[in-house]
Amino acid sequence: MASTHTARPHTAKQAWATGLTAFAAVMLMIAGVLDIFRGIMGIAQDDVFVSTRNYVFQFDLTGWGWIHLILGVLAVVVSLGLFQGAMWARVAGVTIAGLIILANFLSLPYYPVWSVVMIAFSGFIIWALCVMRPEEMPTGSRGAPRGP
């Protein structure tokens, strides 16, 4: 006996929300991987970074390396949650992207062009995660559907 399963029609709003979530997940994954590499470079004290004197937020390169490495790992983990459509990942994604912006602002003198690029990158991530509403998300990403 064949049974029919009626599914909700895929609306344009749901497609938009799904696309933004995928965009944010991919961007956060890329930002995380790049931050991991930047952290490894800082820990290894590579000659890529410019050392400045008399900077208010002065840390040694190893300290900045560890900060970027940890933020990068967290960003990659959160991006995996975004691919699953988890609400905790949206909140954590905005938080991690905000911390990436803060860390890159504080490390502007060490690698200025790349810091500005990462700030812009993270701004797009925050925008993508904040612009969609939970009611526009596909049913599977909000949990079990309600009703009969």
Stockholm file with secondary structure:
# STOCKHOLM 1.0

chainA/1-148         MASTHTARPHTAKQAWATGLTAFAAVMLMIAGVLDIFRGIMGIAQDDVFVSTRNYVFQFDLTGWGWIHLILGVLAVVVSLGLFQGAMWARVAGVTIAGLIILANFLSLPYYPVWSVVMIAFSGFIIWALCVMRPEEMPTGSRGAPRGP
#=GR chainA/1-148 SS CCCCCCCCCCCHHHHHHHHHHHHHHHHHHHHHHHHHHHHHHHHTTCTTSCCCSSCTTCCCHHHHHHHHHHHHHHHHHHHHHHHTTCHHHHHHHHHHHHHHHHHHHHTTTTSHHHHHHHHHHHHHHHHHHHHSCGGGSCHHHHSSCCCC
#=GC SS_cons         CCCCCCCCCCCHHHHHHHHHHHHHHHHHHHHHHHHHHHHHHHHTTCTTSCCCSSCTTCCCHHHHHHHHHHHHHHHHHHHHHHHTTCHHHHHHHHHHHHHHHHHHHHTTTTSHHHHHHHHHHHHHHHHHHHHSCGGGSCHHHHSSCCCC
//
